[in-house]
Amino acid sequence: MSIFDERRYLIPFRSQLLPQLFTDTLIVGSGVAGLRAALEAAKHGDVFVLAKESIDHSNSSWAQGGIAAAVADADSTESHYADTMAAGAGLCERAAVRILVEEGPQEIEHLMRLGMRVDRKCDGSISLGLEGGHGHARILHSDGDATGRELMRALIAAVRETAGIRLFDNCFAIDLCTDAKGRVAGAVTWHPRYGLQVIWARATILAAGGAGQVYRETSNPRVATGDAIAMAWRAGAVVRDLEFMQFHPTTLYVAGAPRHLVSEAVRGEGAVVVDRAGVRIMAGRHPREDLAPRDVVTRGIVEHLALSGDSHAFLDARKLGSAGFAARFPGLALMLAGYGIDAGNDLIPIHPAAHYTIGGLETDLDGRTNRVGLYACGEVASNGVHGANRLASNSLLEGLVFGRRVVAAVLKDGLPDPVPMQWESRVRTSVAGELDLGDVRSSLRSAMWRNVGIVRDGAKLRDCLDMFSFWGRYALGSVFETPDGWETQNLLTVGHLMTRAAAERRETRGTHVRVDWPTADAAGAMHLSWRFGEDCAVRTPAGEEASATP
Ligand code: SIN
């Protein structure tokens, strides 16, 4: 058994009792899934929403492309369903995808009622974009490339106007807490002003996003450190399919710059991926060429770069012209101008980078995990919608649809008030020497990028596991007092879980590419679920609904 399977919480020892707060529903995470759940839960009781930084600092608010939904007359939920299933490379759950595409349009109507603005054509109809893997233009967008910002503006405004919702900015959830009856019933949190507190809740909903920061190259904001996955793991939640990390094909590749996303919608408007000689990389690789599903484009680029020896590729959006590009993608045009790039005249240097955590906490179709009292929705959850490769712009829709559904499940379950216990720290005092957290974090992110990145190999995965186990022995054995320490411990835990899952999945499927297992498993698509303290994964054929058995 590795250090990652020893029951060990991160909460620093305090001899005094911690202050306690009580609420009906605790929501950890303030992105689209968390806020959608909050609006629903507030109809039935008090809600606390925890934002790790400020409420507008989430992966959701960074979303450029938009929200996929079959709202056009010529489109259909059947077509959206078929595209989602095809992108998912055999691992989608049919029932989950049905729910997504069929309940999606009503969520869009709800957003409009909340006052979200979407881009429209001169005749007033919704302007719909095209993205990879979609057979129909069905991406709603706002202000060109600022959909996430507008969506979050509308949700935050609605949440602020709703009585019964309390928002806690800069509040770090360290660990889940279990009540005297043994069910999950809230979390221990830390706030720079209030310090450690216990928040007891009847239901705890995790909606804290993914773990892109576990990779050196990522489009994700710095908050995406997988805290909720790690915290739920420590509390006994089952994790599933964590080997599936989606690498976005086109993030900006400029020395010293963050890996800014260059939206897939740019290819939807006709841009193509080329090498430095101007050769089109996706031509002949897939019938949809540059608009193939994301895993196909990413793989096409890395294979081409491996052959050519080039460090990066380019996006050629020159046919849009400078004015046309700036009109459709104002935010991107501004960002690129900051690096001296005019997309109407220059090629945009790009490389794939980690973008979306497909796997996560195993849930049923209503967001229930295997732990009573604990629910999950949005990127942190694995409910079967995304399979082995998420279809572009399906994630905001998923946050909306499953953010609402999870609250229906909470109500149906009718959990009683928690039975609070006094907190007794089980954390041993630190035995590790002085630790340079920045160094641990950057070593981990580099190791993940090199060994658990776009193309994987069993020997390297096993080496990486040994290395993480060694790092875990001292980094998890330390007791920290502030978020950078807890985040590093969480990153290490999630990195280890992803690597273990990637080593176990001996096949190539969707975003998971193994040079030593280059084809899909002939036995069919299987989910791999992991339970705390057990060395072996449980295999479930895709298509069967996740059990979420306690
Ligand atoms: C993009 O705009 O390319 C990203 C949208 C997504 O991740 O679905």
Residues whose N, C-alpha, C, O or C-beta is under 5 A from the ligand:
A	BS01	SIN	Q64 G65 V262 S263 E264 A265 L391 A392 S393 N394
